[in-house]
């Protein structure tokens, strides 16, 4: 089973930036479309951004123009560059396959807190 490890979260002031990373066990990540998801307290997990094998990207309206998803297949890693952060971006961020069902086991996620 693939293991996912997210990192890079933290506490940042509104308007600040963070770069999240997601590493997968084994050289498997490169053959799948990948996504970042987030879950805020009391809310369901939501899709934030997706990236295909070829690098095409798509974003939730709430983050469009502020977040950038990318991938380095050689490093088996997916990234999420987050700029102009807002308090509403506060959540635990996860990466996984860009699918509706059949995810790999979820990692522990990385906490992002946007607060002054």
Residue pairs with C-beta under 8 A, 6 or more apart in sequence:
1 104
1 105
2 24
2 25
2 26
2 28
2 29
2 104
2 105
3 24
3 25
3 105
3 107
4 22
4 23
4 24
4 25
4 94
4 95
4 96
4 104
4 105
4 106
4 107
5 22
5 23
5 24
5 107
5 108
6 20
6 21
6 22
6 93
6 94
6 95
6 107
6 108
6 109
6 110
7 20
7 21
7 22
7 23
7 110
8 18
8 19
8 20
8 21
8 110
9 18
9 20
9 92
9 93
9 110
9 111
9 112
9 113
10 18
10 111
10 112
10 113
11 113
11 115
12 18
12 85
12 112
12 113
12 114
13 114
13 115
13 116
14 85
14 86
14 87
14 114
14 115
14 116
15 84
15 85
16 85
16 114
17 81
17 82
17 83
17 84
17 85
18 82
18 85
18 112
19 79
19 80
19 81
19 82
20 36
20 79
20 80
20 82
20 93
20 95
20 110
20 112
21 77
21 78
21 79
22 34
22 36
22 77
22 78
22 79
22 80
22 95
22 107
23 75
23 76
23 77
24 76
24 77
26 76
27 76
28 76
29 71
29 73
29 76
29 77
29 78
30 53
30 71
30 73
30 76
31 53
32 53
32 97
32 98
33 50
33 51
33 52
33 53
33 97
33 98
33 99
34 50
34 51
34 69
34 71
34 78
34 95
34 96
34 97
34 98
35 47
35 48
35 49
35 50
35 51
35 69
35 95
35 96
35 97
35 98
36 47
36 48
36 49
36 50
36 69
36 78
36 80
36 93
36 94
36 95
37 45
37 46
37 47
37 48
37 93
37 94
37 95
37 96
38 45
38 46
38 48
38 89
38 91
38 92
38 93
38 94
38 112
39 45
39 46
39 91
39 92
39 94
39 109
40 90
40 91
40 92
43 91
45 94
46 60
47 60
48 59
48 60
48 63
48 67
48 80
48 93
49 57
49 58
49 59
49 60
49 63
49 67
49 68
49 69
49 80
50 57
50 58
50 59
50 69
50 98
51 57
51 69
51 70
51 71
51 78
51 98
52 98
55 70
55 71
57 68
57 69
59 67
59 69
62 88
63 82
63 89
66 82
66 83
66 84
66 85
67 80
67 81
67 82
67 83
68 80
68 81
68 83
69 78
69 79
69 80
69 81
70 78
70 79
70 81
71 77
71 78
71 79
72 79
78 95
80 93
80 95
82 89
82 112
85 112
85 114
86 114
87 114
87 115
88 114
89 112
89 114
90 112
90 113
90 114
90 115
91 111
91 112
92 109
92 110
92 111
92 112
93 109
93 110
93 111
93 112
94 106
94 107
94 109
95 107
96 103
96 104
96 106
96 107
97 103
97 104
